[in-house]
């Protein structure tokens, strides 16, 4: 595992310890259960999973201000406008960064975006504690990210079940063959492969194609990172990829709807 991932996981644990002194786990749990009950009654459960199963390539479009590898991506960050633009362009879901130190994310962004759009929103963070899953439900998320590299087998299964009990889904992220098998063994319904090498930070979308055969039938397969062109999308689609998560390519675009159409080779839903 890369040092940066270990460092982020550890800093996240420290952050959550502080947040627990501001709002206790019992308080967050109570709010999460109430919000989850309302959300399921209004929109049903597994909204994220259902959105990704739609015909054609499904796009998870990311709202991200910065990253450790690229630094500040969006100095001007009208996150609600960005989310609305993604939805209007045909995005299946939105990924919202909430990690505050290296990605300059915030739970506030997630909370406000979830209220603003009708499509499901993924809480993109380094989940290391059940508290964060309750926070996600409290804030209106439809899914959480679980990263194999920073979680034990027991945590992967337990956290996924907790998310599902709260009406959400879990995107279980893997980077190599061992992690894909661990994700599958945990019962993941959605498995994402990050195309970024954790040691070199080199990005290669062929990583998704190499690992796709290891994913069980009936599991949604998501390719993450490094997707920049229509050709990338076409190759991934032909290789059995159900959905893609795209961040920097869209965040740097001044016309996100046009960029998404260009990536898709036409209006979203027609590829």
Helices and strands as residue ranges (DSSP letters): H 3-22, H 25-43, H 47-52, E 58-63, E 66-67, E 71-72, H 79-89, E 93-97, H 107-116, E 120-124, H 130-138, E 143-147, G 148-150, H 153-165, E 169-174, H 177-185, E 190-194, H 206-212, E 220-224, H 230-238, E 243-246, H 248-251, H 256-264
